[in-house]
């Protein structure tokens, strides 16, 4: 509508100038995560490891999240908040999937994971995620979309450490229980991060409407 940007509501929805460092960081993160997903999902099935498969799904989800963030960069707050809401819901869904997968293995049994493969892949994934997390650290206090990207990378780095601990547990006990337990803990982290993103996104989605009401009054 002509002249709408004279109001605060329109200004709050205006797309901000895109930080070139933010955009470059997202591209690097996207490439790293897509590559690690392909490598880790193959290793997860080869090693019969639920923890590796769960970590690989995190890489896949993050790849999609980074691609979405690149697409909406520079758009209005309302669009970016809705995108963050979708990403938060995705984290919740991935967490629930991991819980179901781990429960299935416990109920119906499964092969003992290969601890050496888990440890090596977990270390490589940790190096990749730690690098991405360090690049994104400066954006951790941004809007819901930026925060969601930081939370995903942080969760993945923590998850990689957990996978390595699971590998030690499998090696020491000769059972699949350490793998299942770590996979479940990773799911809890995913659910927690997703809920945090959803809460902030909901606040930001309401903000433009509240500003608009105030302007109308």
Protein Blocks (a to p, Z undefined) as FASTA:
>chain_A
ZZklmpmklmmmpccdddfklmmmmmmmmmmmmmmmmmmmmmmmmnopaklmmmmmmmmm
mmmmmmmmmmmgoiafklmmmmmmmmmmmmmmmmmmmmmmmmmmmmnopadddfklmmmm
mmmmmmmmmmmmmmmmmmmmmcfklmmmmmmmmmmmmmmmmmmmmmmmmmmnopaklmmm
mmmmmmmmmmmmmmmmmmmmmmmmmmmmmmmmmmmZZ
